[in-house]
């Protein structure tokens, strides 16, 4: 029974891996990615609501006058 010649396996596997690496690099480099997000300003605008400008008193049940 003849022996299997494995002398070319190493170069075949290495060249296949290099080819796959190059192909994947070309595929990835051809894609366009979205730009990184720009920083937002952290200052928030305070909107005044109508009830904030008026003085209101909260009456608790115990503080109401007796009837």
N, C-alpha and C positions, 0 to 999 in steps of 0.2 A: 504494500500500500504506500503511495507516494506521500511525502511530507508536504504540508501546506506551507507555501512560501510567504512568510510574514515580513519580509524585509522592506516592503514598500508601504506597509500599513502606517508607520509613523508619519511619513511625509504626506500621505493621503489625508490622515486625520488632522494634522497641523495645517495643511493648506486649506482644508474645508473650514476649519475654525477661523482662520484668518479671513477667508472669503465671507463667511457669515458675519464676522465682526465689521468688516468694511461695508457690507450691504446694509446692515442695521444702522451704522453711523450715517450713511448717506440718506437713508430713509428718515432718520430722526432729524438730521440737519435741514431737510427740505420742508419740514413742517413749520408753520408759523404759530407762535404762542402769543397769548394776550399779554399786553404790557403789565408790569407789576402795578399794584394799586398805589395811587398817590395818597400821601397823608392828608387826612381831613383836619380842618381846624377844629380845635376842641372847645372853642367858645360857643356857648349856646345863647340864642337870643331869647330873652325873657319876654313873654307875651303877657300883658296885664289883662286879667279877666275882670269883668264888671264887679264881681263881689269882692275883689281884692282892694278896690279903691274905696269901698264903703265900710264904715265901722258897723259891725254887727255884734250883738250880744246874744249869747246862747243862754237860754233860761232852762235851768235844770228843774225837774219837778219839785225838789225840796226847796228851791229858792223862790218859788211862786208864792204870792200872798195867799193867806188863808181866806177861804170864801165862806 
